[in-house]
Amino acid sequence: MMLLQKPLCVCELLEVLDIKGGTLSAHLKLLKNAGLINQEKDGRWVVYSISSEETKLFLTEIMENLKENKIIRKDKVIVSKISRDICSRSVKL
């Protein structure tokens, strides 16, 4: 759902989520294999984004129903402020 706001790299996703890098990688692989997200190289980062307009529309509908969820609202604020500067920190995958 965070990828609806903007494409994000692993370190940015880890900044928002409270999971280990290996768990995130496994989830990203499943989403990529299902065709729901794309992965692109951007310099030294791998950036993930929503794969298609159909997927974006589907996720937007889900988000509309979850817009009052406290966790979703908190994560949206974090994502809106996040930058790749956090990637300079040591991230253990």
C-alpha positions, 0 to 999 in steps of 0.5 A: 500500500505504501507503494501507492504513494511513491516508489520505494527502495528496501531501506525505505520500506524497512524504515516504515515496517517493523520486520526483518530485511529477510522477511521483507525480501521474501514478501517483495519476491512474492509480490513481484512473482505475482506481477503486483510490483515492479523492481528497477535499478536506480543507481545503487538502489533497487526501487519497487513500484506498483506494476500496473494501473489496474493494480493501482486501482485495486489497491486504491479501492482497498485503501479507501476502505482502510483510510481510518485505520490508525496504522495505515494513517501513521505509515502514510505520514512516515512515507510522505517524509521519507527519503533515501538519506536513511539508506546511508545507515547500516541496514542488515538484511 
